[in-house]
Amino acid sequence: MTKDVIALTPKMPDLNTLLAGLYAGGPDLGVNTTADGAVVQLCAPDGRPLVSVEAPILVQVPGEATRLLGCAAPDGPVWWTEARASTAVAEAGRLAGSFAGRLATVLGGTVWPPEAASTDVVPLTTDVSAVPVPATAAPAVDVLTTSTAVVIQDRPLVPLTSWLTDALRTATTADRALQIVTPSTTRLTLPTRTALHGLPNRWVVQHPEHGYYDGLSGAVLHWKNGTFTPVGDENGTAQPAEAFKAVEDSGERQLLLALRTRHPADADLVLGRALETAFQHLTDAPPAGWSTAELPWSTRELTDLARARAPQPTWLTAVGHPDRPALATMRILRTPAGVEEDITLALGYGEDESPPLDAIEPLAAALSGEHGLATLLTSLRTARRDLTVPPHLEAPPIPVALTLGQDEIRSIGRSRAEHPPLGPTPTRLGQTAEPALHYPLGDGNDSQSWITFQHLTQHLKRV
């Protein structure tokens, strides 16, 4: 198991400050580097890592530190230096706290969690020769088996940090599952939830009364053959945990957009404009930042990154401003048809706030007319305004509208697309000769919209 400690400082930790922090264990401990120098490790005399420190990241987007930590944090630009301490050695957690406390003291910053901070020298008193060497040297992985990489996170909110991204990439490359184990008080950010999508990856919740269960499906779990798997009844069917049952509706809502665009692959293509347009229509502002480094929004820099990675796909996130919770993920993929953007956008609303459903049709018109819209599915769900994912059942989204771009209409056939026998009657968007079609499905409050949506999609798919 590991313990995370984060130093948040207004200035970037320079080499001397980092060395002062690494001296938290006194002169007997050593220093090592991994990941091409991106991770510095404070090591015991036998070389085993005690604390792994990632290169500082500048968080420039207002409110991002607060969102990622799930509690109040400095609002302005801040340098985020994260340390992970192995609890296989008793002193390692205190070493991480002393490292972060020294950085915060020298640079005038703060430490998360606050109770971890100190500036004490923490001598190594544990006989490390008696402590088994962990099966993994990866800083983010706590338990490694032939089938599974397990990451234990004891924090209120688990964001998709570079630690977890590296762990997921390493596990996938080795054909292993990634399983994140947390207390029942922990929530996930939407990008973390998206990254865990698809078995055998899991969010494993440890409840003090109900044991282990899957935080996304609710299935009761147990550790078997080196991985967390569902506990089956006499018929082999997985059973839901009591702790996973739905909680009372707080009145909070999430507006969800699943958007796909397609563009010719030419040298002048600028990506990210469809996402920027969606943010403008729904929040009156472009995204505040993007990527894992919390960069200020820039379609040009986003395009340059995707072009440099091509033909490999690029996956990234974008965030809104603090006054309106908004979070998007985007996958950019080069295909024989051109360049595709697969975007999901979630926006949060409180009990006294109304989601802007009247803005969806104008947005669909702008996307189809200017940004290569293929499909847009809009839905509404009962869920947290802050867009985090709790470890209990949440109601599924209810469809509000479906929009099909010109290319999709052409492949279906305009006559068929315009005349679904069971409704709804679509609205034509854009050019009269080749319009996009916008199908209203409801206001997001009636589950019967699912039946309407199913009838529509069955009609559109029928050959």
Secondary structure, 3 states (H helix, E strand, C coil): CEEEEEEEECCCCCHHHHHHHHHHHCCCCEEEEEHHHCEEEEECCCCCEEEEEECCEEECCCCHHHHHHCCCCCCCCEEEEEEEEECCCCCHHHHHHHHHHHHHHHHCCEEECHHHCCCCCCCCCCCHHHCCCCCCCCCCCCEECCCEEEEECCCCEECCCHHHHHHHHHHHHCCCEEEEEEECCCEECHHHHHHCCCCCCEEEEEECCCEEEECCCCEEEEEECCEEEECECCCCCECECHHHCCCCCCCCEEEEEEEEEEECCCCCCCCCHHHHHHHHHHHCCCCCEECCCCEECCHHHHHHHHHHHCCCCEEEEEECCCCCCEEEEEEEEEECCEEEEEEEEEEEECCCCCCCHHHHHHHHHHHHHHCCEEEEEEEEEECCCCCCECCCCCCCCEEEEEEECHHHHHHHCHHHHHCCCCCCCCEEECCCCCCEEEEECCCCCCCCHHHHHHHHHHHHHCC
